[in-house]
Amino acid sequence: MKAIIIGAGRGRRLMPLTEDTPKCFAKIGERRILDLIIEAWHTMNVTDLVFIGGYQIEKIQKEYPNLRFYYNHNWQNNNILASLFCAEAEMNSPFACTYADIIYRPWVVEQLLQTNHDISLVIDADWRKRYTARTMHPEDDAEKVLTKGNSITRISRAISPEEADGEYIGVAMFNQEGAKILRQHYHRAVDKYGNMPFHGAVSLQKAHLIQLFQEMIQEGIKICKVEVAGGYHEIDTTQDYEIANKVW
């Protein structure tokens, strides 16, 4: 198992912390976001880590020589989905992927690794508690899900908070078959949509990963949930940064 960390963007909502440093270098206590992500996977004996970088990638390469790197050359013009597929060469075997602006406990990874589904997403069912103080990142921005049993039936920011069964935290895992399915549906979407709008994104290049997941769900692909209650924080704004430093 390997974990792919998606961290190409600049993180403008975290300015001035990202004025001249990568977003994942922001410190929670005395440790960087990236350090906490690496720790979560290393604790569960996942040591094959890949980093997809863009903004100031050279600083990350210098500080973390044990990571394997892919460069998103077009990071200023694309989004998370296209960024992930910069590392498509790593998707011929089982892998997990994670956003680079979140922190989570090792037990979250442990629960994910215990699943045996083709595609599994970590979902926080207790998510609304974290949003009570997040005025700069309201519930409307959350990557919310609807579920039935252990299956995710819809994933979208457009789901109303009252209706949502949880929030996708940004961590997913694909077994051999799941990795194959993901690649197939990405390339199918590239051929089908080109530069046309894609599930609310102006184009596939600007799409989030969840928008491909929704396309897959609509095509009949089973995507399963791994439900947790807390154990993570998103660091998207300066307010998030302050909250995480108080509570983590």
Secondary structure by P-SEA (a helix, b strand, c coil): cbbbbbccccccccccccccccccccccccccaaaaaaaaaaaacccbbbbbcccaaaaaaaacccbbbbbccccccccaaaaaacccccccccbbbbbccccccaaaaaaaaaccccbbbbbccccccccccccccccccccccccccccccccccccccccccccccccccccaaaaaaaaaaaaaaaacccccccccccccccccaaaaaaaaaaabbbbbbbcccccccccccaaaaaaaaacc
